[in-house]
Structures are given as C-alpha cells and as structure tokens.
Amino acid sequence: MYVLESEIDGRLYKGQTSNIENRLKEHNSGKTRSTKGFIPWKLVYFEKFITREEAVLREKYFKTGSGREFLKIYINK
C-alpha cells in the first residue's frame, strides 16, 4: 500500500501494488489516467502487508476522513 504526492500541486494518490518501484514509474510515465495530469509524483508513505486483502483494506482506510487526517499529520501536509 502506498501514497504518492504530486510535485505539481501536492495532491495525494493512494494505491496498492506488489512492486512500488515499477508502479511509481508507471505513474510518472503517464500510463495511469487518473494521475497523468499531475506528474511528477514522489513516494511519501508506504506499508507492507502479507495479503492483498490487508493492503486493500488499508488503502480504503486512507481514503476516509480519519485516514486522510493520519496522512496529513504523518507527512506534515
């Protein structure tokens, strides 16, 4: 599970993958439609999980109000 920050406007993108390095390259090369307009992206937070289900649940949490607040404090936004 990872969180990216756009260097253009500071917006955050939350997602999950088994390979953060490759996924960040995909975001920065414009292959992801939802992030294409806000390139470049940098990795600001990540967590590792044993199962994909755990990662998906954590990603969903970060998309809630309390999850966004946690990230705001954690990454000093």
N, C-alpha and C positions, 0 to 999 in steps of 0.2 A: 504494500500500500504506500503510495507516495503523494506528495504535494509539490506542485510546481508553482513558481511565481513568474509572472510576465515582467520582463525588464522594461516593457513599454509603459504599462500603467499600474503595475503592482497587483493585478488580479491573481487569484489563486485558482489552480485546477487540481482536483483530487481524482486519483485513479488507482488501479491496482494492476500489477503485472508480475511475471516471473523473472523479468530482466529489465531492471530500471535503466541501465545504460543504453540499451537498444531503444527502449520506449522514449527516453528523452531525445535521442537522435531523431526518432520519427516525428515527435512534436516540433522540433526545431527545423526539420526539413519541409514542413508544411503538409505532411501526409495525414494529419488529423484535422478534419474540417473545423471542429469546434475550437481549436486552438490556433489555427493557421493565421488569423489576423492579428495575433498578439505576440509573435515571435520577436525576440528570442525568449526562451524560458530557462529558468535555472531551478535545480532541485533545492528545496528549502527544508524538507522533512520527509522521513520515511520510517516505516516499521516493517519488520519481517514476521511472517506467520507460517505455521506449518501447513495449514489448509487454505485453499482458495476461499472457502466459505467464511473463514475468520477474517480474511482480508476484505471481502465484500462487505461484511457487517461493519468493520471499522471504517471503511470508505463511506458507507451510509451515515455513520455517526458524524463524521467530519462535514457532512453536508447538512447537518441540523444546526440550529442556533447555538446550542451549547458546544458542539464540535467546532464551529467557526470561532467561538469565543476562545476555546482552548488554543486553537492555532494562532489567533491574534496575539495572545499572551506569549505563547511559545516562540513565535518568530518576530515578536516586537513590531507588529503592524499597527 
